[in-house]
Amino acid sequence: MNLSNSITSRLKFQHETIGELILNLDEQQLFKRPQPDKWNIHDNIAHLARYQHVFIERINQILNTENPLLGSYKADNDPEFISWQNKSTEELIQQISADRQDIIQLINTIPENQSDRKGSHPFFGNLNIAKWTERFLLHEAHHLFTIINLVNL
């Protein structure tokens, strides 16, 4: 599947920003909540790690089902999210890197005749795989922005 250079580059490297942002932080900084009910840096990283699996599942649904309905994902409603929060930050970052390779492999092996397959979302509408990948990357960028703001608290 051919993606734009922008999408391909971000898919390969954007996640590496996480490690750069938290390089000199200690455990206290990683787990400090900005407000009692708001996610800390670690929670945001756990979400990014878990969401990669959700993204892989969604791409596979698109490839295996005609125009599947892909519901809104909310980590707080995901029973698996807690197990991701319980992993160490280092383990999450390693998992993100490993899973990113799986995502790249999956996307790169999609035949051109399947690249226009679509999945529907109640808010985002009917998107092809390239647009889902763009949304995935923008979602990740949003959390990177959140992390950098939390680093500076």
C-alpha positions in Angstrom: 0.0 0.0 0.0 1.3 3.4 -0.9 1.0 6.1 1.8 2.1 9.7 1.5 5.7 10.4 2.6 4.4 12.4 5.5 2.3 9.5 6.9 5.1 7.0 6.2 7.7 9.1 8.0 5.5 9.8 11.0 4.5 6.1 11.2 8.2 5.2 11.4 9.5 7.8 13.8 6.8 9.9 15.6 6.5 7.4 18.5 10.2 7.9 19.3 9.3 11.4 20.6 7.9 9.7 23.7 11.3 8.7 25.0 12.8 12.1 24.1 10.1 13.9 26.1 10.5 11.9 29.2 14.3 11.2 29.1 15.2 12.9 32.4 12.0 12.3 34.3 11.8 10.3 37.5 9.0 8.1 38.7 7.4 10.9 40.7 7.2 13.1 37.6 5.8 10.3 35.4 3.0 9.5 37.8 2.2 13.1 39.0 -1.4 13.9 38.2 -2.2 17.4 37.0 -5.6 17.0 38.7 -7.0 14.0 40.7 -9.2 12.8 37.8 -6.7 13.5 34.9 -4.2 11.2 33.3 -0.5 11.5 34.2 2.4 11.1 31.7 2.5 7.3 32.4 -1.3 7.0 31.7 -0.9 8.8 28.4 1.9 6.4 27.4 -0.1 3.4 28.5 -3.0 4.7 26.4 -0.7 5.0 23.3 0.6 1.5 23.8 -2.9 0.0 24.2 -4.3 2.1 21.3 -1.7 0.6 18.9 -3.4 -2.8 19.4 -6.8 -1.2 18.9 -5.6 0.3 15.6 -4.2 -3.1 14.4 -7.6 -4.7 15.3 -9.4 -1.9 13.3 -7.2 -2.3 10.3 -7.8 -6.1 10.3 -11.5 -5.5 10.7 -11.4 -3.2 7.6 -9.5 -5.8 5.7 -11.7 -8.7 6.7 -15.2 -7.2 6.8 -17.0 -5.0 4.3 -17.2 -1.5 5.7 -17.3 -2.4 9.4 -18.7 0.0 12.0 -15.8 0.9 14.3 -17.1 2.4 17.5 -15.5 5.2 19.5 -12.7 4.0 21.6 -12.5 5.2 25.2 -9.6 3.9 27.3 -11.6 4.3 30.6 -14.2 1.9 29.2 -11.6 -0.7 28.1 -11.1 -3.4 30.6 -7.6 -4.2 29.1 -6.4 -0.6 29.7 -5.8 -1.2 33.4 -3.3 -4.0 32.6 -1.4 -1.5 30.4 -1.4 1.1 33.1 0.2 -1.5 35.4 3.2 -2.0 33.2 6.4 0.0 33.7 6.9 3.1 31.6 10.1 1.5 30.1 8.1 -1.6 29.2 5.4 0.5 27.6 7.9 2.4 25.4 9.6 -0.9 24.4 6.1 -2.3 23.5 5.2 0.7 21.5 8.4 0.3 19.4 7.8 -3.4 18.8 4.1 -2.9 18.0 4.9 0.0 15.7 7.0 -2.4 13.6 3.9 -4.7 13.4 1.8 -1.8 12.3 4.3 -0.8 9.6 4.5 -4.4 8.4 0.7 -4.7 8.3 0.2 -1.5 6.4 3.1 -2.2 4.0 1.7 -5.7 3.1 -1.8 -4.4 2.2 -2.3 -5.0 -1.5 -3.1 -2.0 -3.6 -6.5 -3.5 -4.5 -7.5 -3.4 -0.8 -6.1 0.0 0.1 -9.4 1.7 -0.6 -11.3 -0.5 1.8 -13.2 1.5 4.4 -14.4 1.4 8.0 -17.1 3.6 9.4 -17.0 5.6 12.6 -19.9 7.4 14.2 -18.0 10.7 14.4 -15.3 10.5 11.8 -17.4 9.0 9.0 -16.4 6.5 6.4 -12.5 6.4 6.1 -10.1 4.3 4.0 -7.0 2.8 5.5 -4.8 5.8 4.7 -7.2 8.1 6.4 -7.5 5.8 9.4 -3.7 5.8 9.6 -3.7 9.6 9.5 -6.2 9.7 12.3 -4.1 7.2 14.3 -1.0 9.4 13.9 -2.9 12.6 14.8 -4.4 10.9 17.9 -0.8 10.0 18.9 0.4 13.5 18.3 -2.4 14.9 20.5 -1.1 12.7 23.4 2.5 13.7 22.7 1.4 17.3 23.0 -0.4 16.4 26.3 2.8 14.7 27.5 5.0 17.7 26.8 2.5 19.9 28.6 2.6 17.6 31.6 6.5 17.5 31.6 6.4 21.3 31.9 4.1 21.4 34.9 
